[in-house]
Amino acid sequence: MFENLGNQMGEDGFNLLKKIYAPNAPEWLRLIPAVEILRQVWVQQFYAPVDGKVKWRSHD
């Protein structure tokens, strides 16, 4: 249950970051400190989408 919830949260976060860093997105969005924090946390906690799926990093 928690793994599925974590994977969904990861997917949502990556979708948000994808829209923020899209070429047609306003540049000021990338300058918001919370966006940089989100990006750093997502890189630490989730594997980027591979085959369209985001995976929560495990201790293993």
N, CA, C and O atoms as a Maestro MAE file, in Angstrom:
{
 s_m_m2io_version
 :::
 2.0.0
}

f_m_ct {
 s_m_title
 :::
 protein
 m_atom[240] {
  # First column is atom index #
  i_m_mmod_type
  r_m_x_coord
  r_m_y_coord
  r_m_z_coord
  i_m_residue_number
  s_m_chain_name
  s_m_pdb_residue_name
  s_m_pdb_atom_name
  i_m_atomic_number
  :::
  1 25 0.827 -1.199 0.000 1 A "MET " " N  " 7
  2 3 0.000 0.000 0.000 1 A "MET " " CA " 6
  3 2 0.866 1.255 0.000 1 A "MET " " C  " 6
  4 15 0.679 2.137 -0.838 1 A "MET " " O  " 8
  5 25 1.826 1.343 0.948 2 A "PHE " " N  " 7
  6 3 2.639 2.553 1.036 2 A "PHE " " CA " 6
  7 2 3.558 2.700 -0.171 2 A "PHE " " C  " 6
  8 15 3.847 3.817 -0.601 2 A "PHE " " O  " 8
  9 25 4.013 1.584 -0.713 3 A "GLU " " N  " 7
  10 3 4.869 1.654 -1.893 3 A "GLU " " CA " 6
  11 2 4.105 2.249 -3.069 3 A "GLU " " C  " 6
  12 15 4.639 3.079 -3.804 3 A "GLU " " O  " 8
  13 25 2.846 1.821 -3.248 4 A "ASN " " N  " 7
  14 3 2.034 2.365 -4.338 4 A "ASN " " CA " 6
  15 2 1.782 3.849 -4.146 4 A "ASN " " C  " 6
  16 15 1.837 4.621 -5.102 4 A "ASN " " O  " 8
  17 25 1.502 4.254 -2.901 5 A "LEU " " N  " 7
  18 3 1.274 5.670 -2.603 5 A "LEU " " CA " 6
  19 2 2.548 6.464 -2.871 5 A "LEU " " C  " 6
  20 15 2.497 7.547 -3.453 5 A "LEU " " O  " 8
  21 25 3.686 5.929 -2.447 6 A "GLY " " N  " 7
  22 3 4.961 6.595 -2.684 6 A "GLY " " CA " 6
  23 2 5.258 6.732 -4.160 6 A "GLY " " C  " 6
  24 15 5.717 7.783 -4.607 6 A "GLY " " O  " 8
  25 25 5.004 5.689 -4.919 7 A "ASN " " N  " 7
  26 3 5.225 5.752 -6.369 7 A "ASN " " CA " 6
  27 2 4.320 6.792 -7.015 7 A "ASN " " C  " 6
  28 15 4.744 7.499 -7.929 7 A "ASN " " O  " 8
  29 25 3.078 6.891 -6.548 8 A "GLN " " N  " 7
  30 3 2.149 7.889 -7.102 8 A "GLN " " CA " 6
  31 2 2.613 9.300 -6.771 8 A "GLN " " C  " 6
  32 15 2.563 10.187 -7.624 8 A "GLN " " O  " 8
  33 25 3.065 9.515 -5.539 9 A "MET " " N  " 7
  34 3 3.575 10.840 -5.161 9 A "MET " " CA " 6
  35 2 4.798 11.181 -6.009 9 A "MET " " C  " 6
  36 15 4.953 12.317 -6.457 9 A "MET " " O  " 8
  37 25 5.664 10.193 -6.226 10 A "GLY " " N  " 7
  38 3 6.838 10.425 -7.063 10 A "GLY " " CA " 6
  39 2 6.461 10.811 -8.475 10 A "GLY " " C  " 6
  40 15 7.048 11.723 -9.058 10 A "GLY " " O  " 8
  41 25 5.489 10.121 -9.018 11 A "GLU " " N  " 7
  42 3 5.026 10.423 -10.375 11 A "GLU " " CA " 6
  43 2 4.443 11.833 -10.446 11 A "GLU " " C  " 6
  44 15 4.716 12.573 -11.391 11 A "GLU " " O  " 8
  45 25 3.649 12.201 -9.457 12 A "ASP " " N  " 7
  46 3 3.059 13.543 -9.423 12 A "ASP " " CA " 6
  47 2 4.143 14.615 -9.369 12 A "ASP " " C  " 6
  48 15 4.072 15.616 -10.083 12 A "ASP " " O  " 8
  49 25 5.145 14.400 -8.518 13 A "GLY " " N  " 7
  50 3 6.235 15.365 -8.402 13 A "GLY " " CA " 6
  51 2 7.029 15.504 -9.681 13 A "GLY " " C  " 6
  52 15 7.364 16.617 -10.088 13 A "GLY " " O  " 8
  53 25 7.338 14.376 -10.326 14 A "PHE " " N  " 7
  54 3 8.067 14.431 -11.593 14 A "PHE " " CA " 6
  55 2 7.239 15.124 -12.673 14 A "PHE " " C  " 6
  56 15 7.791 15.858 -13.493 14 A "PHE " " O  " 8
  57 25 5.928 14.903 -12.687 15 A "ASN " " N  " 7
  58 3 5.077 15.588 -13.668 15 A "ASN " " CA " 6
  59 2 5.100 17.092 -13.446 15 A "ASN " " C  " 6
  60 15 5.147 17.861 -14.407 15 A "ASN " " O  " 8
  61 25 5.067 17.519 -12.181 16 A "LEU " " N  " 7
  62 3 5.130 18.944 -11.863 16 A "LEU " " CA " 6
  63 2 6.470 19.526 -12.310 16 A "LEU " " C  " 6
  64 15 6.513 20.574 -12.955 16 A "LEU " " O  " 8
  65 25 7.557 18.848 -11.967 17 A "LEU " " N  " 7
  66 3 8.885 19.335 -12.359 17 A "LEU " " CA " 6
  67 2 9.037 19.373 -13.878 17 A "LEU " " C  " 6
  68 15 9.658 20.289 -14.416 17 A "LEU " " O  " 8
  69 25 8.480 18.395 -14.564 18 A "LYS " " N  " 7
  70 3 8.539 18.371 -16.032 18 A "LYS " " CA " 6
  71 2 7.873 19.620 -16.613 18 A "LYS " " C  " 6
  72 15 8.383 20.214 -17.563 18 A "LYS " " O  " 8
  73 25 6.747 20.010 -16.047 19 A "LYS " " N  " 7
  74 3 6.040 21.199 -16.535 19 A "LYS " " CA " 6
  75 2 6.793 22.477 -16.191 19 A "LYS " " C  " 6
  76 15 6.829 23.412 -16.991 19 A "LYS " " O  " 8
  77 25 7.394 22.522 -15.005 20 A "ILE " " N  " 7
  78 3 8.148 23.710 -14.591 20 A "ILE " " CA " 6
  79 2 9.382 23.909 -15.464 20 A "ILE " " C  " 6
  80 15 9.730 25.042 -15.797 20 A "ILE " " O  " 8
  81 25 10.049 22.813 -15.838 21 A "TYR " " N  " 7
  82 3 11.276 22.903 -16.631 21 A "TYR " " CA " 6
  83 2 11.038 22.780 -18.135 21 A "TYR " " C  " 6
  84 15 11.994 22.683 -18.905 21 A "TYR " " O  " 8
  85 25 9.789 22.783 -18.555 22 A "ALA " " N  " 7
  86 3 9.476 22.757 -19.986 22 A "ALA " " CA " 6
  87 2 9.980 24.048 -20.635 22 A "ALA " " C  " 6
  88 15 9.982 25.100 -19.996 22 A "ALA " " O  " 8
  89 25 10.403 23.977 -21.882 23 A "PRO " " N  " 7
  90 3 10.941 25.164 -22.561 23 A "PRO " " CA " 6
  91 2 9.964 26.345 -22.608 23 A "PRO " " C  " 6
  92 15 10.389 27.500 -22.612 23 A "PRO " " O  " 8
  93 25 8.674 26.062 -22.645 24 A "ASN " " N  " 7
  94 3 7.691 27.144 -22.756 24 A "ASN " " CA " 6
  95 2 7.192 27.641 -21.394 24 A "ASN " " C  " 6
  96 15 6.331 28.520 -21.345 24 A "ASN " " O  " 8
  97 25 7.715 27.095 -20.291 25 A "ALA " " N  " 7
  98 3 7.306 27.536 -18.949 25 A "ALA " " CA " 6
  99 2 8.044 28.825 -18.595 25 A "ALA " " C  " 6
  100 15 9.182 29.032 -19.016 25 A "ALA " " O  " 8
  101 25 7.386 29.690 -17.817 26 A "PRO " " N  " 7
  102 3 8.061 30.929 -17.402 26 A "PRO " " CA " 6
  103 2 9.327 30.614 -16.586 26 A "PRO " " C  " 6
  104 15 9.323 29.755 -15.704 26 A "PRO " " O  " 8
  105 25 10.392 31.328 -16.906 27 A "GLU " " N  " 7
  106 3 11.680 31.068 -16.250 27 A "GLU " " CA " 6
  107 2 11.623 31.325 -14.742 27 A "GLU " " C  " 6
  108 15 12.328 30.667 -13.976 27 A "GLU " " O  " 8
  109 25 10.790 32.276 -14.313 28 A "TRP " " N  " 7
  110 3 10.742 32.619 -12.891 28 A "TRP " " CA " 6
  111 2 10.293 31.434 -12.027 28 A "TRP " " C  " 6
  112 15 10.595 31.391 -10.834 28 A "TRP " " O  " 8
  113 25 9.576 30.477 -12.620 29 A "LEU " " N  " 7
  114 3 9.158 29.304 -11.848 29 A "LEU " " CA " 6
  115 2 10.365 28.523 -11.334 29 A "LEU " " C  " 6
  116 15 10.346 27.990 -10.224 29 A "LEU " " O  " 8
  117 25 11.414 28.463 -12.156 30 A "ARG " " N  " 7
  118 3 12.618 27.714 -11.777 30 A "ARG " " CA " 6
  119 2 13.408 28.406 -10.679 30 A "ARG " " C  " 6
  120 15 14.277 27.793 -10.058 30 A "ARG " " O  " 8
  121 25 13.118 29.664 -10.436 31 A "LEU " " N  " 7
  122 3 13.843 30.447 -9.438 31 A "LEU " " CA " 6
  123 2 13.210 30.378 -8.050 31 A "LEU " " C  " 6
  124 15 13.774 30.897 -7.087 31 A "LEU " " O  " 8
  125 25 12.068 29.753 -7.943 32 A "ILE " " N  " 7
  126 3 11.392 29.626 -6.647 32 A "ILE " " CA " 6
  127 2 12.173 28.616 -5.805 32 A "ILE " " C  " 6
  128 15 12.380 27.482 -6.237 32 A "ILE " " O  " 8
  129 25 12.608 29.018 -4.603 33 A "PRO " " N  " 7
  130 3 13.407 28.099 -3.775 33 A "PRO " " CA " 6
  131 2 12.724 26.747 -3.520 33 A "PRO " " C  " 6
  132 15 13.400 25.718 -3.500 33 A "PRO " " O  " 8
  133 25 11.440 26.732 -3.330 34 A "ALA " " N  " 7
  134 3 10.725 25.474 -3.064 34 A "ALA " " CA " 6
  135 2 10.806 24.517 -4.253 34 A "ALA " " C  " 6
  136 15 10.789 23.300 -4.066 34 A "ALA " " O  " 8
  137 25 10.891 25.044 -5.453 35 A "VAL " " N  " 7
  138 3 11.011 24.202 -6.645 35 A "VAL " " CA " 6
  139 2 12.365 23.492 -6.644 35 A "VAL " " C  " 6
  140 15 12.444 22.307 -6.969 35 A "VAL " " O  " 8
  141 25 13.426 24.208 -6.281 36 A "GLU " " N  " 7
  142 3 14.750 23.588 -6.212 36 A "GLU " " CA " 6
  143 2 14.789 22.534 -5.109 36 A "GLU " " C  " 6
  144 15 15.402 21.481 -5.281 36 A "GLU " " O  " 8
  145 25 14.145 22.805 -3.986 37 A "ILE " " N  " 7
  146 3 14.083 21.815 -2.907 37 A "ILE " " CA " 6
  147 2 13.329 20.575 -3.380 37 A "ILE " " C  " 6
  148 15 13.773 19.452 -3.140 37 A "ILE " " O  " 8
  149 25 12.199 20.769 -4.045 38 A "LEU " " N  " 7
  150 3 11.436 19.637 -4.575 38 A "LEU " " CA " 6
  151 2 12.296 18.814 -5.524 38 A "LEU " " C  " 6
  152 15 12.307 17.585 -5.446 38 A "LEU " " O  " 8
  153 25 13.010 19.478 -6.412 39 A "ARG " " N  " 7
  154 3 13.852 18.778 -7.373 39 A "ARG " " CA " 6
  155 2 14.913 17.937 -6.660 39 A "ARG " " C  " 6
  156 15 15.132 16.777 -7.009 39 A "ARG " " O  " 8
  157 25 15.566 18.528 -5.662 40 A "GLN " " N  " 7
  158 3 16.608 17.803 -4.930 40 A "GLN " " CA " 6
  159 2 16.038 16.604 -4.178 40 A "GLN " " C  " 6
  160 15 16.618 15.519 -4.203 40 A "GLN " " O  " 8
  161 25 14.914 16.797 -3.516 41 A "VAL " " N  " 7
  162 3 14.297 15.708 -2.756 41 A "VAL " " CA " 6
  163 2 13.852 14.595 -3.699 41 A "VAL " " C  " 6
  164 15 14.028 13.415 -3.394 41 A "VAL " " O  " 8
  165 25 13.281 14.961 -4.836 42 A "TRP " " N  " 7
  166 3 12.805 13.926 -5.770 42 A "TRP " " CA " 6
  167 2 13.960 13.119 -6.336 42 A "TRP " " C  " 6
  168 15 13.830 11.910 -6.532 42 A "TRP " " O  " 8
  169 25 15.089 13.766 -6.603 43 A "VAL " " N  " 7
  170 3 16.260 13.041 -7.099 43 A "VAL " " CA " 6
  171 2 16.765 12.075 -6.025 43 A "VAL " " C  " 6
  172 15 17.220 10.977 -6.346 43 A "VAL " " O  " 8
  173 25 16.688 12.474 -4.762 44 A "GLN " " N  " 7
  174 3 17.160 11.636 -3.665 44 A "GLN " " CA " 6
  175 2 16.209 10.479 -3.361 44 A "GLN " " C  " 6
  176 15 16.660 9.396 -2.988 44 A "GLN " " O  " 8
  177 25 14.919 10.690 -3.514 45 A "GLN " " N  " 7
  178 3 13.933 9.729 -3.033 45 A "GLN " " CA " 6
  179 2 13.316 8.841 -4.105 45 A "GLN " " C  " 6
  180 15 12.737 7.803 -3.786 45 A "GLN " " O  " 8
  181 25 13.430 9.231 -5.363 46 A "PHE " " N  " 7
  182 3 12.757 8.488 -6.429 46 A "PHE " " CA " 6
  183 2 13.697 8.240 -7.596 46 A "PHE " " C  " 6
  184 15 14.580 9.047 -7.886 46 A "PHE " " O  " 8
  185 25 13.494 7.116 -8.255 47 A "TYR " " N  " 7
  186 3 14.152 6.866 -9.529 47 A "TYR " " CA " 6
  187 2 13.348 7.591 -10.594 47 A "TYR " " C  " 6
  188 15 12.119 7.523 -10.610 47 A "TYR " " O  " 8
  189 25 14.035 8.272 -11.467 48 A "ALA " " N  " 7
  190 3 13.358 8.996 -12.544 48 A "ALA " " CA " 6
  191 2 12.548 8.021 -13.390 48 A "ALA " " C  " 6
  192 15 12.840 6.825 -13.429 48 A "ALA " " O  " 8
  193 25 11.538 8.539 -14.060 49 A "PRO " " N  " 7
  194 3 10.681 7.664 -14.864 49 A "PRO " " CA " 6
  195 2 11.472 6.849 -15.883 49 A "PRO " " C  " 6
  196 15 12.192 7.400 -16.716 49 A "PRO " " O  " 8
  197 25 11.328 5.550 -15.804 50 A "VAL " " N  " 7
  198 3 11.910 4.624 -16.761 50 A "VAL " " CA " 6
  199 2 10.747 3.777 -17.260 50 A "VAL " " C  " 6
  200 15 10.001 3.205 -16.465 50 A "VAL " " O  " 8
  201 25 10.599 3.701 -18.543 51 A "ASP " " N  " 7
  202 3 9.450 2.998 -19.128 51 A "ASP " " CA " 6
  203 2 8.142 3.591 -18.627 51 A "ASP " " C  " 6
  204 15 7.140 2.885 -18.511 51 A "ASP " " O  " 8
  205 25 8.149 4.904 -18.325 52 A "GLY " " N  " 7
  206 3 6.938 5.577 -17.878 52 A "GLY " " CA " 6
  207 2 6.588 5.370 -16.415 52 A "GLY " " C  " 6
  208 15 5.531 5.812 -15.967 52 A "GLY " " O  " 8
  209 25 7.467 4.699 -15.654 53 A "LYS " " N  " 7
  210 3 7.159 4.416 -14.247 53 A "LYS " " CA " 6
  211 2 8.193 5.053 -13.336 53 A "LYS " " C  " 6
  212 15 9.397 4.985 -13.583 53 A "LYS " " O  " 8
  213 25 7.691 5.673 -12.278 54 A "VAL " " N  " 7
  214 3 8.531 6.236 -11.230 54 A "VAL " " CA " 6
  215 2 8.590 5.215 -10.112 54 A "VAL " " C  " 6
  216 15 7.583 4.593 -9.775 54 A "VAL " " O  " 8
  217 25 9.775 5.041 -9.534 55 A "LYS " " N  " 7
  218 3 9.903 4.091 -8.429 55 A "LYS " " CA " 6
  219 2 10.521 4.789 -7.233 55 A "LYS " " C  " 6
  220 15 11.467 5.566 -7.363 55 A "LYS " " O  " 8
  221 25 9.971 4.498 -6.071 56 A "TRP " " N  " 7
  222 3 10.478 4.998 -4.816 56 A "TRP " " CA " 6
  223 2 11.761 4.262 -4.513 56 A "TRP " " C  " 6
  224 15 11.802 3.034 -4.593 56 A "TRP " " O  " 8
  225 25 12.818 4.992 -4.164 57 A "ARG " " N  " 7
  226 3 14.096 4.349 -3.817 57 A "ARG " " CA " 6
  227 2 13.910 3.586 -2.502 57 A "ARG " " C  " 6
  228 15 13.251 4.068 -1.581 57 A "ARG " " O  " 8
  229 25 14.486 2.415 -2.430 58 A "SER " " N  " 7
  230 3 14.398 1.626 -1.209 58 A "SER " " CA " 6
  231 2 15.761 1.585 -0.535 58 A "SER " " C  " 6
  232 15 16.757 2.042 -1.095 58 A "SER " " O  " 8
  233 25 15.794 1.038 0.662 59 A "HIS " " N  " 7
  234 3 17.048 0.915 1.391 59 A "HIS " " CA " 6
  235 2 17.947 -0.147 0.775 59 A "HIS " " C  " 6
  236 15 19.151 -0.166 1.032 59 A "HIS " " O  " 8
  237 25 17.384 -1.013 -0.019 60 A "ASP " " N  " 7
  238 3 18.163 -2.130 -0.598 60 A "ASP " " CA " 6
  239 2 19.104 -1.678 -1.666 60 A "ASP " " C  " 6
  240 15 19.822 -2.494 -2.243 60 A "ASP " " O  " 8
  :::
 }
 m_bond[239] {
  # First column is bond index #
  i_m_from
  i_m_to
  i_m_order
  :::
  1 1 2 1
  2 2 3 1
  3 3 4 2
  4 3 5 1
  5 5 6 1
  6 6 7 1
  7 7 8 2
  8 7 9 1
  9 9 10 1
  10 10 11 1
  11 11 12 2
  12 11 13 1
  13 13 14 1
  14 14 15 1
  15 15 16 2
  16 15 17 1
  17 17 18 1
  18 18 19 1
  19 19 20 2
  20 19 21 1
  21 21 22 1
  22 22 23 1
  23 23 24 2
  24 23 25 1
  25 25 26 1
  26 26 27 1
  27 27 28 2
  28 27 29 1
  29 29 30 1
  30 30 31 1
  31 31 32 2
  32 31 33 1
  33 33 34 1
  34 34 35 1
  35 35 36 2
  36 35 37 1
  37 37 38 1
  38 38 39 1
  39 39 40 2
  40 39 41 1
  41 41 42 1
  42 42 43 1
  43 43 44 2
  44 43 45 1
  45 45 46 1
  46 46 47 1
  47 47 48 2
  48 47 49 1
  49 49 50 1
  50 50 51 1
  51 51 52 2
  52 51 53 1
  53 53 54 1
  54 54 55 1
  55 55 56 2
  56 55 57 1
  57 57 58 1
  58 58 59 1
  59 59 60 2
  60 59 61 1
  61 61 62 1
  62 62 63 1
  63 63 64 2
  64 63 65 1
  65 65 66 1
  66 66 67 1
  67 67 68 2
  68 67 69 1
  69 69 70 1
  70 70 71 1
  71 71 72 2
  72 71 73 1
  73 73 74 1
  74 74 75 1
  75 75 76 2
  76 75 77 1
  77 77 78 1
  78 78 79 1
  79 79 80 2
  80 79 81 1
  81 81 82 1
  82 82 83 1
  83 83 84 2
  84 83 85 1
  85 85 86 1
  86 86 87 1
  87 87 88 2
  88 87 89 1
  89 89 90 1
  90 90 91 1
  91 91 92 2
  92 91 93 1
  93 93 94 1
  94 94 95 1
  95 95 96 2
  96 95 97 1
  97 97 98 1
  98 98 99 1
  99 99 100 2
  100 99 101 1
  101 101 102 1
  102 102 103 1
  103 103 104 2
  104 103 105 1
  105 105 106 1
  106 106 107 1
  107 107 108 2
  108 107 109 1
  109 109 110 1
  110 110 111 1
  111 111 112 2
  112 111 113 1
  113 113 114 1
  114 114 115 1
  115 115 116 2
  116 115 117 1
  117 117 118 1
  118 118 119 1
  119 119 120 2
  120 119 121 1
  121 121 122 1
  122 122 123 1
  123 123 124 2
  124 123 125 1
  125 125 126 1
  126 126 127 1
  127 127 128 2
  128 127 129 1
  129 129 130 1
  130 130 131 1
  131 131 132 2
  132 131 133 1
  133 133 134 1
  134 134 135 1
  135 135 136 2
  136 135 137 1
  137 137 138 1
  138 138 139 1
  139 139 140 2
  140 139 141 1
  141 141 142 1
  142 142 143 1
  143 143 144 2
  144 143 145 1
  145 145 146 1
  146 146 147 1
  147 147 148 2
  148 147 149 1
  149 149 150 1
  150 150 151 1
  151 151 152 2
  152 151 153 1
  153 153 154 1
  154 154 155 1
  155 155 156 2
  156 155 157 1
  157 157 158 1
  158 158 159 1
  159 159 160 2
  160 159 161 1
  161 161 162 1
  162 162 163 1
  163 163 164 2
  164 163 165 1
  165 165 166 1
  166 166 167 1
  167 167 168 2
  168 167 169 1
  169 169 170 1
  170 170 171 1
  171 171 172 2
  172 171 173 1
  173 173 174 1
  174 174 175 1
  175 175 176 2
  176 175 177 1
  177 177 178 1
  178 178 179 1
  179 179 180 2
  180 179 181 1
  181 181 182 1
  182 182 183 1
  183 183 184 2
  184 183 185 1
  185 185 186 1
  186 186 187 1
  187 187 188 2
  188 187 189 1
  189 189 190 1
  190 190 191 1
  191 191 192 2
  192 191 193 1
  193 193 194 1
  194 194 195 1
  195 195 196 2
  196 195 197 1
  197 197 198 1
  198 198 199 1
  199 199 200 2
  200 199 201 1
  201 201 202 1
  202 202 203 1
  203 203 204 2
  204 203 205 1
  205 205 206 1
  206 206 207 1
  207 207 208 2
  208 207 209 1
  209 209 210 1
  210 210 211 1
  211 211 212 2
  212 211 213 1
  213 213 214 1
  214 214 215 1
  215 215 216 2
  216 215 217 1
  217 217 218 1
  218 218 219 1
  219 219 220 2
  220 219 221 1
  221 221 222 1
  222 222 223 1
  223 223 224 2
  224 223 225 1
  225 225 226 1
  226 226 227 1
  227 227 228 2
  228 227 229 1
  229 229 230 1
  230 230 231 1
  231 231 232 2
  232 231 233 1
  233 233 234 1
  234 234 235 1
  235 235 236 2
  236 235 237 1
  237 237 238 1
  238 238 239 1
  239 239 240 2
  :::
 }
}
